Amino acid sequence: MEILDRHPVFRFGDFEFDLERQLLNRDGCDTHLEPITFKLLAYLIDNHDHLVTRQELMDTVWGDTVISETALSKGVERLRKALGDDPAAPRYIETVHSQGYRFVADVEKTINPVTARSLTRLSHSITVWRIGILAVITLVLVFLVNRYWPGTAEQEVPPTEQIQSLAVLPLSNLTGDPEQDYFVNGLQDVLVTELSRIGALRITSRQSTLRYRNSELPLPAIAKQLGVDVLVEGSVLSLGDRVEVNIQLIDGRTDEHLWAQHFERDTRYVFTLFTDVAKTIGLVINPTQAGQFAEETASKQPGPVDPLAIGAYLKGLSSLDRLTPGGIQTALDQLHQATEIEPGFSLAWGYIALSHAMLGARGLVPARESFEKVRAASLKAIEADDQSAMGYSGLGWADLWTLNYQSGCDSFKKALRLNPSEPYAVHGHADCLMLAGRMEEGISELRKLRMLGPFSMFNNIPLCFHLYHARRYDEAIASMQELQERFPGFSMHMQISWVYWTQGRYEEAIDEERKELKWRKDAGALAALEAGYSAAGPTGALKSLADFLVARADETYIDPFRIGEAYARAGSVDKAFYWLNVAVDQGSFEVIWIGFRPDFDHLRGDSRYAQLMQRVNPPSNFAVNLSPSETSPQIEE
């Protein structure tokens, strides 16, 4: 046998890749590749098991030819199709979010001798290939005759699988300046807000996507974890008074590139830019629904906003993400700075309302004072933009917490019709359902809320409380413990303590109280708890803790509801009723749930309980007229 040449051949999976002869062979059959696709495969194989960035591929494979990221995505898509690779479970090419690609198959390099006999086989292959081409041409002609000859039936193109859910991944900061991260991160929130106004889509909250910044997970894996059909990727470049944005839409089920576009505006019109981005994405996904959205917002295009106000607003969002008392207060200062520059800045007013609500709900400031500030800021947001879902949501909470049940629930209804994915409105609507005696419907809504933000603390907490109020204790504990594990920087120990106490698991309940106070680094309260426990066991521990909180209330604000519930569990009934009535007087936000708390069951036979409920119960004509199906996109549970 005469050997004419020796050259390397790469084997992976069922394939042989002959670089010298430019052939890709699978099980003895040649697979045709376009020249650029061949070069792309060669480069990925040469760098197998290494991350190859998108920019590196564009610079090396395409060389001097300037291409867009869209062209690169299409090239990878063609290569995957040739290899029969499934991006959801890749055997060969793995997508690394926002970075590039990795060739993950094992590659074996061998030296392949080319002989006279093999050349004869090659000649035969070429003959077969030519015959194949003639057959393909014949089939194409037959198709054209059947497709266009008069009188033939018209074949419909099968529709693509319907897209019902979407998540916007963290945008890339192309300025190279980490000091601009707040600007880029905030714009992601702006895009999520605009997309949420397309009623046919379920939009995942921004908080749930933050964990995927610089993630090396394949895009289909991210989409599966978030429970969405498609993902939005993008980058932002802010230079001087201009903002450039590249956005692309990826099918999370197949990793298929669906659409991409470049947008550019003067910085003053950055909110208009993202309104246009949202409209365009909506038209790509669902032309009918997005067209309606475009018509509704045509006369409400955001106008120019002072760049200084934009910067203060986006810094405020960044500070709010810290979720600490200091972070919330810093956010308020920055957001107020934005509204001082631009008094009609609706988004800033909406987040001012949210910040005040967070302070009040966490017992950091007197509740009534906080809720009036929530109301004032929400009205400012609505005054600036009567389509502000966040404004109506804040107004709903201000009313609900001040026992104006009907007007509060009506505000949530308005918010949900403007933005079916507005998380605080979904939560509020679920509470309204519970107050109306529709507990199971409320729980169903809160499961949808979790789907809107599976990795958002705010989207997960409400379900825990509703399960507890519904006396589904095992589910409540499981949900709370899962939340504790998912967000290790957050504590659910006090809430778990409530459930354990209601179940009669008193020692475990006190242990959870200890964990809560240690997490809060509250040495004084912990010492009081331990002293009471040593003297009189679990009930003594809670009574001692309540006494300590009463003394502390002379020095700083303590939510009276917290004192009343501790006395109630300790069996100090008189003190429990006294402090629960003080909680109503001072407007504690938790009083609306007094009638549902299982740990108050032993109080119900007391006449003072009926008098207390008269103060907090919804009126007899209270009704929630908005059905769950009207509030949010359908979500498979």
Buried (B, 14 or more C-beta within 10 A) or exposed (E): EEEEEEEEBBBBBEBBBBBEBEBBBBEEEBEEBEEBBBBBBBBBBBBBEEBBEBEBBBEBBBEEEEBBBBBBBBBBBBBBEBBEBEBBEBBBBBBBBBBBBBBBBEBEEEEBEBEEEBEEEBEEBEEEEEEEEEEEEEEEEEEEEEEEEEEEEEEEEEEEEEBBBBBBBBBBBBBEEEEBBBBBBBBBBBBBBBBBBBBBBBBBBBBBBBEBBEBBBBBBBBBBBBBBBBBBBBBBBBEEEEBBBBBBBBBBBBBBBBBBBEBEBBBBBBBBBBBBBBBBBBBBBBEEBBEBBBEEBEEEEBEBBBBEBBBBBBBBBBBBBEBEEEBBBBBBEBBBBBBEBBEBBBBBBBBBBBBBBBBBBBBBBBBBBBBBBBBBBBBBBBBBBEBBBBBBBBBBBBBBBBBBBBEBBBBBBBBBBBBBBBBBBBBBBBBBBBBBEBBEBBBBBBEBBBBBBBBBBBBBBBBBBBBBBBBBBEBBBEBBEEBBEEBEEEBBBBBBBBBBBBBEBBEBBBBBBBBBBEBEEBEEBBBBBBBBBEEBEBBBBBBBBBBBBBEBBEEEBBBBBBBBBBBBBBEBBEBBBBBBBBBBEBBBBBBBBBBBBBBBEBBEEBEBBEEBEEEBBBEEEBEBEBEBEEBBBEBEE
